[in-house]
C-alpha cells in the first residue's frame, strides 16, 4: 500500500477531524479551489462529507469501500506511524492560530449525545491493547463509520415530504440510532478499561448466540429446569463461599475473570429457565385447548 494511502487511512480510522483532513488534501489533492475550501474550518458543517470523499479520492481510495481494519492493516498503519505523526505535527504547528485541531464530525453535531468518537489509533498503539479491547475499538470504529455513511445518505434524501422520502429518512434515522446504541454499549467497556484497566471477558461483551433446543415434553422440560436450578445453586455457593456447598461462613469470591464467568453462566441459565417456563405454559395451553 502506498505511503499516502497509509497516511489517509490513519486519519480515516483515527480522529477523522476536519483540519487534518484539509492538510492531507492540501498535500495530495490537486484542485486549488477545494484546497482553499478545506483550509477553512468554519465550513466544516457544510462540506465535511465532501472532504471525506475528496481526501480519499486524492490518494486512490474509495470512501464508500475503505479497506477493512484487519490486524494486518493495523500493523501496517502502526509501522509507519512515527514518520506520519512527525509530518502531521509539523503541519499542525504551522496551522493558523485559533484553528481547532479537534473539530467534531458533522454526525456528532447532529447527534451530540449519541455515542462518543474514540480514535482507533491514538498515543497508545492499538496492538499494545489486550485483544478484547482491540476488538472493542475496531467494532466501535466500524459502527462510527457506518453511522456516518447512513447520516450522509439521509441528508441526500430530497427535502420534499413525499411518502417515499419520509420513509427513506425514517429508515436511515433508525439505522443511525441502532449504530449509536451499539457505540454507547461498546464505549462503556472501553471507558472502564481506559479509567480502571478493567478488561472484560469476550462472552460478557459478545454473548454466544447459540439457539437453545428445548424438548417438547412438559415433564422433560421440568426435569431440565430442575437441573438448571440445582446448577445455579452450586454456582451461587461458589460466589458466596468459594465452594459448591454452603460453608459455615461466607467467603465471597473476589472480582476477576473467574467470578465474571460464573456470573455469566448463572445469567445464561436463568434466561434458559425463563424460556422453559414459557414453553411449559404454551404446551399446557395447547393441551387445554385441544381438550
TATA-V196553 format. One record per backbone hydrogen bond with DSSP energy under -1.0 kcal/mol. NH is the residue of the N-H (numbers start at 1). CO is the residue of the C=O. E is the energy in kcal/mol with one decimal. If there is no record, write none. Layout:
# TATA-V196553
NH_CO_E, NH_CO_E
This chain:
# TATA-V196553
6_2_-2.2, 7_3_-2.2, 8_4_-2.0, 9_5_-2.6, 10_6_-2.1, 11_7_-1.4, 12_8_-3.0, 13_9_-2.8, 16_11_-1.3, 21_17_-1.9, 22_18_-2.5, 23_19_-2.0, 24_20_-2.3, 25_21_-2.3, 26_22_-2.3, 27_23_-1.5, 28_24_-2.3, 29_25_-3.2, 35_31_-2.1, 36_32_-1.9, 37_33_-2.1, 38_34_-3.0, 40_37_-1.5, 43_40_-2.1, 44_41_-1.8, 46_43_-1.4, 47_43_-2.0, 48_44_-1.3, 51_47_-2.3, 52_48_-2.1, 53_49_-2.1, 54_50_-2.6, 55_51_-2.8, 56_52_-1.7, 57_53_-2.3, 58_54_-2.2, 59_56_-1.1, 60_57_-1.6, 61_56_-3.0, 65_62_-1.7, 70_68_-2.1, 74_70_-2.4, 75_71_-2.2, 76_72_-1.9, 77_73_-2.7, 78_74_-2.6, 79_75_-2.2, 84_80_-1.9, 85_81_-3.2, 86_82_-1.9, 87_83_-1.6, 88_84_-2.6, 89_85_-2.9, 90_86_-1.9, 91_87_-2.0, 92_88_-2.9, 93_89_-2.5, 95_92_-1.4, 99_96_-1.7, 109_105_-1.1, 110_106_-1.4, 111_107_-1.8, 114_111_-1.5, 115_113_-1.0, 120_13_-1.1, 122_124_-1.0, 128_125_-1.7, 129_126_-1.8, 134_130_-2.3, 135_131_-2.4, 136_132_-2.3, 137_133_-2.6, 138_134_-2.5, 139_135_-2.5, 140_136_-2.5, 141_137_-2.5, 142_138_-2.1, 143_139_-2.2, 144_140_-2.3, 145_141_-2.5, 146_142_-2.5, 147_143_-2.4, 148_144_-2.1, 149_145_-2.1, 150_146_-2.3, 151_147_-2.3, 152_148_-2.3, 153_149_-2.4, 154_150_-2.0, 155_151_-1.9, 156_152_-1.0, 162_160_-1.9, 166_162_-2.7, 167_163_-2.1, 168_164_-2.1, 169_165_-2.5, 170_166_-2.1, 171_167_-1.9, 172_168_-2.3, 173_169_-2.6, 174_170_-2.1, 175_171_-2.2, 176_172_-2.6, 177_173_-2.4, 178_174_-2.1, 179_175_-2.4, 180_176_-2.3, 181_177_-2.6, 182_178_-2.1, 183_179_-2.4, 184_180_-2.4, 185_181_-2.1, 186_182_-2.6, 187_183_-2.8, 188_184_-1.5, 190_186_-2.0, 191_187_-3.3, 192_188_-1.6, 193_189_-1.8, 194_190_-2.9, 195_191_-2.5, 196_192_-2.5, 197_193_-2.2, 198_192_-1.2, 205_201_-1.7, 206_202_-3.4, 221_217_-2.3, 222_218_-2.3, 223_219_-1.9, 224_220_-2.4, 225_221_-2.5, 226_222_-2.3, 227_223_-2.1, 228_224_-2.2, 229_225_-2.4, 230_226_-2.3, 231_227_-2.5, 232_228_-2.3, 233_229_-1.9, 234_230_-1.9, 235_231_-2.3, 236_232_-2.9, 237_233_-2.0, 238_234_-2.0, 239_235_-1.9, 240_236_-2.0, 241_237_-3.9, 242_238_-1.1, 251_240_-2.4, 253_239_-2.7, 260_256_-2.4, 261_257_-2.4, 262_258_-1.8, 263_259_-2.4, 264_260_-2.3, 265_261_-2.3, 266_262_-2.5, 267_263_-2.2, 268_264_-2.4, 269_265_-2.1, 270_266_-2.5, 271_267_-2.1, 272_268_-2.1, 273_269_-2.4, 274_270_-1.9, 275_271_-1.9, 276_272_-2.4, 277_273_-2.5, 278_274_-2.1, 279_275_-2.4, 280_276_-2.9, 281_277_-2.2, 282_278_-2.3, 283_279_-2.4, 284_280_-2.6, 285_281_-2.3, 286_282_-2.1, 287_283_-2.4, 288_284_-2.4, 289_285_-2.6, 290_286_-1.8, 291_287_-1.4
